[in-house]
Structure formats: C-alpha cells, structure tokens
Amino acid sequence: NIVSQDQIKLMAANPIVFALANPDPEIAYDLAIEAREDVIMATGRSDHPNQVNNVLGFPYIFRGALDVRSTAINEEMKLAAAKAIAKLAKEPVPDIVNKAYGESKLGFGRFYLIPKPLDPRLITTIAPAVAKAAMDSGVAKNPIKDWAAYELELQERIGIDQRLMSVVISRAKKDPKKVVFAEADNRKILKAAQIIRDEKIANPILLGNRAKILTLIEENSLDLQNVTIIDPLEESEKLSQFADILYKKRQRKGMTLADASRLVTQRNYFGAMMVETGLADAFISGLTRDYPKTILPSLHTIGVKDKTKRVAGMYIMNTDKGPYFFADATVNLNPTAEELVEIIGLTADAVRFFNIEPRVAVLSYSNFGSAKGEIAEKMAKATAMAKQRFPGLIIEGEMQANVALNEEIQRDVYPFSQLINKKANTLIFPDLGSGNIAYKLLAELGNAEAIGPILLGMNKPVHILQLGSSIREIVNMVAIAVVDAQIAGRP
C-alpha cells in the first residue's frame, strides 16, 4: 500500500504495474484498475489475473536440470525458462485450465500475460527448454537423445497418460493432411485449429461464415493467419459441382436436384463433399450437433467401404491400467448377431491401427451359457460366428464384463478361456445403450479419458466428435483422422 491511485494516473498510456508484495500489494488490484482502465496489472495473488508466482519456474527449472544431470543452473537455463513461459502464454489455453479458474475464454492479453500456475503444460514446456539450454551451454552430463520419449516421461510424472495418442500424433506430424472443420464458428474448434497448425499435426480448413470466424479469431486472440477459411455460400461453382455429384449418388433414393442443391449449402454436406472430391483429406464435425444428424451427410456423400455393410463407433478409454476399446457405443442401436460380427471385424482392425493386438471380449449378463435369454444367445452366436470368420483373432464370449477383465476368475472357473494371460482390451457390447452407459460411467467415475467416438467403416476419413468435446479431445481426433488419411492414401 505504498503506491496511490494518483500516482497511477500520472503514468503514461498502458502503464505496466507489477505490484508483487504479498499478501498486500504496493497498490491493491481493484484500486489500480479503478484508477486506469488501460493498466497492465500483475500481483503475486491467486485471486487476481496475472499471478506472478515462483511456482511457475523453480520446479520445472530444477526438473530440467536434474534430468540432464546439469552441473550448474546458469543464465542460459534461466533465460530459456523465461522464454518458454512467455511462449506458452500466447498459446491457446486448454479447457482444464479454464475450468480450474472458473473462466470460459482465457487468452493472451491484458488479463492473461502469464500462464496460470495450475497449467499442466508448464512441465512439458519449461523442463525441456531448460534441459536443452544446459546441453547447449555445456553443463549437461547426461544429454537427452529422444525428446519425444522425454516429453512422455514428463507427462507421466503428472499423471497424463498420453502414450497411445503420442504415437498417433508423432505419426500424424510426419505427413500432415488437410482436415476440414464443419464447425469453425466455434471457439474450441478455432483453438484446436491453431494447436494442430502450430504443432504441424494437420493443415486446417475452416468452414463457416467468414465474418463470424474472423471475429471469433480476434476475440480469442488467436493466430490463424494463412489458414484457409471457406464460406460455402460464397462458393457458387463448388456448390453447383457438389449438387450434381450428390444428386447422381442419391437420385434413386428419392433425392431431386433441388434437394441436392439445398443440402450442399449445409456445412456437413459441403465438408464431406470436399473430402469425397479430394479437396480435403479428412472431415471433422459433431461438436455442436447430435451424432445421427452429423453422420448422415457423410453417409450420403462418402459412403461405406467396399464389402462393408455398416459403420460402427469405437471409443478408446485411457485408464491407469492402459487403453481399452469399446464398441459399439454410438451408431448401431440393437445389432443382430450377424451385424455384431461385422462390428467385431471393424473394431479389431481399428485396434490394430494403434499397433495393439486386439483381445476381444463379447459381453453379456451371461458367462458361456450360464444364463438364458435373447441377449445372451445373440452374443454367444456372434462369438461363434466371429471365431469362424476371423480365425486368428483372440476372442472370447459371451461373458460378463468383470470376468472379461479378471484373469484370476477365468483361470479358476473358465480355464478354457482364450483370454487367460491375455486380458481383454477390446469390449463388444450387445447394444448401443449398454455401450454408451458403460463408457460414460467409466469416464465420470473411473477418471478415464474417452477418446472418440472413432467412426469405423467409412470409405474415406470422417470422424465425428463427441458433443461438447474438449480442445484436447478435438486435437486427438484430428491426429487420428490424419493417420487414417495417411493409410487411406497409400497405393
């Protein structure tokens, strides 16, 4: 309390006031803001914007120094930490940070000059920068050789299990593809677009009203210069071309040319048609619309793979015991035994996509015929048919969920099970209701991260976001879409 409002008023335009005395700053935050609307203010307190706190630096400086067995902490290392913090402040803020501070749209500017102390990215931003500076300045006794592995190790120290997605993201970065977003007039999509552009995961194409998108970019202090923005209503030539293609595809399904001309102005049709015609490599939508309404345009325009009769949806559940794959939790309401066989095949292929051997449990309320009923009989039949159709696949059922995941029970009671010593990682549910309920319960009560839904069986890369997905979930889905496009593009 040694600086007055009058003194603040005497300062030049956009005065910088870092009042860092604790617990009482040299001038209270509220008084400084009251004195000058243009003041750029920081304190050491957590209840005001721009908290300057040594926890932003010292844990991660020492982490980086220790990890390369540095013999000193020199000026180069401190400067590297400062620059890393400054760079992080300008990057899109993840949802986990907004939620922790009760904010909705933190972004670089007058009220967010410095990252928040609870930002989990601090360790993976500062520690590597410090470690590299130690190596470059000659004080590191144990230099880091694999930086991707080091970042993964840092994530694991704070409980972020991204091993599965780290592999996918690394693969995506090797050959980024053009990914079109149907909902670019959304803050989360735009933040995700900047992340995937900055990290070279993909080349985003933004669909929507151009003026609205540009306004949102400015309001959220995003850097999306040189990113392609397409307003379908401005693309008369493409609309005519797309309408003709859609009409030819659907004319024997009751669609008229007038219907097709109207539908292609919708972003979900326009974006899917961009992928179908090769103007984009993958399509992402679904953040703000129900799944069935989002998937239908892609089914009309792109369709399913040859010899595939249906699509299915799979969720990856990242747990502290590793990843599990759930199907079908999004598309097929009550599949028959024959349809389940196709879902099993699609899901097994998708699990292999992540370089993991699928070990499939076909779930029911019954264990190998212990109870009768329509569902139990359907799942037993599906298991028998799948074993015949996919002879090399590790698959067992029908079985209860706890038995599928508990090798001891199987060893003691069902010693014939193929899943003994090879615990199930792929769970096939009897209907959409049970799969949907299971993954949502696990996400909420089991603290598992849900990645998906991953759409299986489409002819070209189309992926539908879960309604209300976080920015991180959007980035993960884009990485999957890019690798999907890489594989689809191979001769």
WOWO-V592928 format. One line per field, one symbol per residue. burial: + if it has 9 or more other ideal C-beta (glycine too) atoms within 8 Angstrom, else -. A space follows every 50 residues. Layout:
# WOWO-V592928
burial=???
This chain:
# WOWO-V592928
burial=--+-+--+------+-+-++----+-+-+-+++-++--+++++++--+-+ ++---++--++++++-++-+---+-++++++++++-+++-++++++++-- +----++----++++++-+++++++++++++++++-+-++---+-----+ ++-+++----++-++++++++++--+++++++++++-++++++++++--- ++++++++-+-+++-++--+-+-+--+-++++--+--++++++++++-++ ----+---+++-+++++++++++++++--++++++++-+-+--+++++++ ++-+---+-++++++++++---++++++++++--+-+-++++++++++++ ++++---+++++++-++++-----+++++++++-+++--+--++++++++ +-++--+-++---+--+-++---+++++++++-+++-++++++----+-+ ++++++++-++++++++-++++++++++++++++++-----
